[in-house]
């Protein structure tokens, strides 16, 4: 059984690099659950988007987003706890 990765706490004022925050190797497939309040935005790309608006896809509270293997990076903008697991 894989070890549990602690939740990431984010405060909705900057994009957070999911791979750096979790220690997961860039390009590994991920499952991301929004455990915070409100919508989380998930963006895949080599670097964070240039602004806080107009990027990423929406993940409702307690919904899950999947990030495919081979992505150059993954960033999240949210308020509260985010759970990330390797797939």
C-alpha positions in Angstrom: 0.0 0.0 0.0 1.3 3.4 -0.9 2.1 5.9 1.9 -0.4 8.7 2.4 0.8 12.1 1.3 -0.3 14.9 3.7 -2.8 17.5 2.4 -1.4 20.7 0.9 -2.8 23.9 2.5 -3.2 26.7 0.0 -4.6 30.2 0.4 -5.9 31.2 -3.0 -3.4 34.1 -3.6 -0.8 32.3 -5.7 -0.4 29.2 -7.9 1.1 26.3 -6.0 3.4 23.8 -7.7 1.8 20.5 -6.9 4.9 18.4 -7.6 7.2 20.6 -5.5 4.7 20.8 -2.6 4.3 17.0 -2.5 7.8 15.8 -3.4 6.2 13.7 -6.2 8.4 13.4 -9.4 7.3 15.7 -12.2 5.3 13.8 -14.8 3.8 11.1 -12.5 0.0 10.8 -12.9 -1.9 12.4 -10.0 -5.3 12.4 -8.4 -6.2 15.7 -6.8 -9.1 16.2 -4.4 -10.4 19.6 -3.5 -11.0 19.5 0.3 -11.2 23.2 0.6 -14.0 25.7 0.4 -15.0 26.9 -3.1 -13.7 26.0 -6.5 -10.0 24.9 -7.0 -8.3 25.5 -10.3 -5.9 22.9 -11.7 -3.5 23.9 -14.4 -1.0 21.6 -16.2 2.1 23.1 -17.8 5.8 23.6 -17.3 5.4 26.8 -15.4 2.6 28.6 -13.4 0.1 30.7 -15.4 0.9 34.4 -15.6 -2.2 35.5 -13.7 -4.7 34.2 -11.2 -7.6 34.4 -13.6 -8.5 32.7 -16.9 -6.4 29.5 -16.5 -7.0 26.0 -15.3 -10.0 23.8 -15.0 -12.5 24.0 -12.1 -12.7 21.3 -9.4 -15.7 21.7 -7.0 -15.3 21.0 -3.3 -14.7 17.3 -2.6 -14.5 16.5 -6.4 -11.4 14.8 -7.9 -9.3 15.8 -10.9 -6.9 13.5 -12.6 -3.6 14.6 -14.1 -2.2 12.4 -16.8 1.3 11.0 -16.7 3.9 12.9 -18.7 2.7 16.4 -17.9 5.5 18.9 -17.6 4.0 20.4 -14.4 0.9 20.9 -12.4 -0.2 24.0 -10.5 -3.2 24.6 -8.2 -5.1 27.7 -7.1 -7.5 27.0 -4.2 -8.6 27.9 -0.7 -7.9 25.3 2.0 -6.8 21.7 1.9 -5.9 19.8 -1.3 -5.2 16.1 -1.2 -2.8 14.7 -3.8 -2.0 11.1 -4.5 0.1 9.3 -7.1 -2.0 7.2 -9.5 
